[in-house]
Amino acid sequence: MDFALTETQEMTRRSVRGFVEQEVIPHSRAFDDSQEFPHAWAKKMGELGLFGVFVPEKYGGSGLDSISYAITIEELSRGDASAGVIAAVCNGLVCEPLLRFGNEEQMRKYLVPVARGEWIGAYALTEPGSGSDAAAMRTTAELEGDEWVLNGTKSFATNASVARVVIGYARTGQKKHEISAFIIPTDADGFSVLKKEDKMGIRASDTVSLGFDHMRIPKENLLGELHKGFTIAMATLDGGRIGI
Ligand SMILES: Cc1cc2nc3c(=O)[nH]c(=O)nc-3n(C[C@H](O)[C@H](O)[C@H](O)COP(=O)(O)OP(=O)(O)OC[C@H]3O[C@@H](n4cnc5c(N)ncnc54)[C@H](O)[C@@H]3O)c2cc1C
């Protein structure tokens, strides 16, 4: 079996390494100290196609394979783990579920801008009372007319204070796994960024709590099937392991 990297994979490594050496490493210490979000890195990563590495080109991505994606995250993290995490969340936790579970309209509206690097995305599963046992979440979503109304608090959401879209999860039934996935535009009424964590490491990657206070999102922003969100969350994290 030939484990040699292909020319495209080698080219990906050279290209990401060049960006990291010129633009990430020289500023890494300063961003880590200040805990400021590195907007310049995010802009450049987006322009280089690093937010949608494995997303097909027709949806704005780079259309590369999983090995190229792993190389991308490895090279970014070599310079600063925060750069790796910012990209890994956009790729693995936002593009991936939109690509696998989104319908055509959702992909056009939300996947394309993230994959093109125009938007940053975030993923909100964890809550103050539910981490490993994610199905114990307390955030609820109720359908009122043509809108879902979400109430609850999410914690440790990476990228969320600078994101335009969040893949979020909420309880839609009484049974433990009756959870659904939602595409949440961060300009939704009732969405707010609460506390920013003061972390010991990867400090340039922002990690925040989110409040959903009677937050209203369109009915069509349900991602995948009703009550199937827990499966989506777990499937997303399986793929997300490549990057995180
Ligand atoms: C930097 C950072 C970024 C993050 N980004 C995101 C994000 O973008 N989106 C998001 O939704 N979440 C995010 N998280 C949250 C992360 O997914 C949770 O921290 C994780 O799920 C663990 O939850 P917890 O911290 O509540 O720990 P707990 O679940 O309370 O676990 C604490 C300890 O108990 C152990 N433990 C738990 N259950 C058992 C058991 N049944 N048996 C034995 N041991 C057990 C665990 O292994 C761990 O050592 C982030 C966290 C960090 C630190």
The ligand as an SDF file (V2000), in Angstrom:
LIG
                    3D

 53 58  0  0  0  0  0  0  0  0999 V2000
  -11.6750   24.9040   24.7030 C   0  0  0  0  0  0  0  0  0  0  0  0
  -13.0020   24.2440   24.5960 C   0  0  0  0  0  0  0  0  0  0  0  0
  -13.7850   24.4450   23.4680 C   0  0  0  0  0  0  0  0  0  0  0  0
  -15.0460   23.8450   23.3670 C   0  0  0  0  0  0  0  0  0  0  0  0
  -15.8150   24.0880   22.2540 N   0  0  0  0  0  0  0  0  0  0  0  0
  -17.0680   23.5980   22.2070 C   0  0  0  0  0  0  0  0  0  0  0  0
  -17.9350   23.9400   21.1170 C   0  0  0  0  0  0  0  0  0  0  0  0
  -17.5530   24.6330   20.1600 O   0  0  0  0  0  0  0  0  0  0  0  0
  -19.2160   23.4940   21.1560 N   0  0  0  0  0  0  0  0  0  0  0  0
  -19.6890   22.7140   22.1690 C   0  0  0  0  0  0  0  0  0  0  0  0
  -20.8560   22.3480   22.1380 O   0  0  0  0  0  0  0  0  0  0  0  0
  -18.8860   22.3600   23.2040 N   0  0  0  0  0  0  0  0  0  0  0  0
  -17.5990   22.7880   23.2490 C   0  0  0  0  0  0  0  0  0  0  0  0
  -16.7870   22.4510   24.3110 N   0  0  0  0  0  0  0  0  0  0  0  0
  -17.3250   21.6360   25.3850 C   0  0  0  0  0  0  0  0  0  0  0  0
  -16.8170   20.2180   25.3810 C   0  0  0  0  0  0  0  0  0  0  0  0
  -17.4210   19.4990   24.3400 O   0  0  0  0  0  0  0  0  0  0  0  0
  -17.1310   19.6790   26.7740 C   0  0  0  0  0  0  0  0  0  0  0  0
  -16.1810   20.2620   27.6440 O   0  0  0  0  0  0  0  0  0  0  0  0
  -17.1050   18.1860   26.8310 C   0  0  0  0  0  0  0  0  0  0  0  0
  -18.2640   17.6710   26.2190 O   0  0  0  0  0  0  0  0  0  0  0  0
  -17.0290   17.6770   28.2830 C   0  0  0  0  0  0  0  0  0  0  0  0
  -18.0520   18.2340   29.0320 O   0  0  0  0  0  0  0  0  0  0  0  0
  -17.7590   18.8900   30.4690 P   0  0  0  0  0  0  0  0  0  0  0  0
  -16.6720   19.8950   30.3150 O   0  0  0  0  0  0  0  0  0  0  0  0
  -19.0700   19.3270   31.0320 O   0  0  0  0  0  0  0  0  0  0  0  0
  -17.1680   17.7100   31.3480 O   0  0  0  0  0  0  0  0  0  0  0  0
  -17.9590   16.5280   32.0420 P   0  0  0  0  0  0  0  0  0  0  0  0
  -18.8770   15.8640   31.0790 O   0  0  0  0  0  0  0  0  0  0  0  0
  -18.5460   17.0310   33.3150 O   0  0  0  0  0  0  0  0  0  0  0  0
  -16.7760   15.5510   32.3640 O   0  0  0  0  0  0  0  0  0  0  0  0
  -15.8410   15.8290   33.4160 C   0  0  0  0  0  0  0  0  0  0  0  0
  -14.9370   14.6330   33.5760 C   0  0  0  0  0  0  0  0  0  0  0  0
  -15.7130   13.4720   33.9200 O   0  0  0  0  0  0  0  0  0  0  0  0
  -15.4690   12.4210   33.0020 C   0  0  0  0  0  0  0  0  0  0  0  0
  -16.7230   11.6910   32.7780 N   0  0  0  0  0  0  0  0  0  0  0  0
  -17.8740   12.2030   32.2830 C   0  0  0  0  0  0  0  0  0  0  0  0
  -18.8240   11.2520   32.2250 N   0  0  0  0  0  0  0  0  0  0  0  0
  -18.2460   10.1110   32.6980 C   0  0  0  0  0  0  0  0  0  0  0  0
  -18.7210    8.7770   32.8760 C   0  0  0  0  0  0  0  0  0  0  0  0
  -19.9720    8.4350   32.5700 N   0  0  0  0  0  0  0  0  0  0  0  0
  -17.8530    7.8730   33.3600 N   0  0  0  0  0  0  0  0  0  0  0  0
  -16.5850    8.2140   33.6770 C   0  0  0  0  0  0  0  0  0  0  0  0
  -16.0760    9.4600   33.5330 N   0  0  0  0  0  0  0  0  0  0  0  0
  -16.9000   10.3940   33.0510 C   0  0  0  0  0  0  0  0  0  0  0  0
  -14.9640   13.0900   31.7280 C   0  0  0  0  0  0  0  0  0  0  0  0
  -14.1280   12.2310   30.9750 O   0  0  0  0  0  0  0  0  0  0  0  0
  -14.1800   14.2720   32.2890 C   0  0  0  0  0  0  0  0  0  0  0  0
  -12.8760   13.8910   32.6370 O   0  0  0  0  0  0  0  0  0  0  0  0
  -15.5150   23.0100   24.4190 C   0  0  0  0  0  0  0  0  0  0  0  0
  -14.7250   22.7970   25.5510 C   0  0  0  0  0  0  0  0  0  0  0  0
  -13.4930   23.3980   25.6500 C   0  0  0  0  0  0  0  0  0  0  0  0
  -12.6790   23.1480   26.8850 C   0  0  0  0  0  0  0  0  0  0  0  0
  1  2  1  0
  2  3  1  0
  2 52  2  0
  3  4  2  0
  4  5  1  0
  4 50  1  0
  5  6  2  0
  6  7  1  0
  6 13  1  0
  7  8  2  0
  7  9  1  0
  9 10  1  0
 10 11  2  0
 10 12  1  0
 12 13  2  0
 13 14  1  0
 14 15  1  0
 14 50  1  0
 15 16  1  0
 16 17  1  0
 16 18  1  0
 18 19  1  0
 18 20  1  0
 20 21  1  0
 20 22  1  0
 22 23  1  0
 23 24  1  0
 24 25  2  0
 24 26  1  0
 24 27  1  0
 27 28  1  0
 28 29  2  0
 28 30  1  0
 28 31  1  0
 31 32  1  0
 32 33  1  0
 33 34  1  0
 33 48  1  0
 34 35  1  0
 35 36  1  0
 35 46  1  0
 36 37  1  0
 36 45  1  0
 37 38  2  0
 38 39  1  0
 39 40  1  0
 39 45  2  0
 40 41  1  0
 40 42  2  0
 42 43  1  0
 43 44  2  0
 44 45  1  0
 46 47  1  0
 46 48  1  0
 48 49  1  0
 50 51  2  0
 51 52  1  0
 52 53  1  0
M  END
$$$$
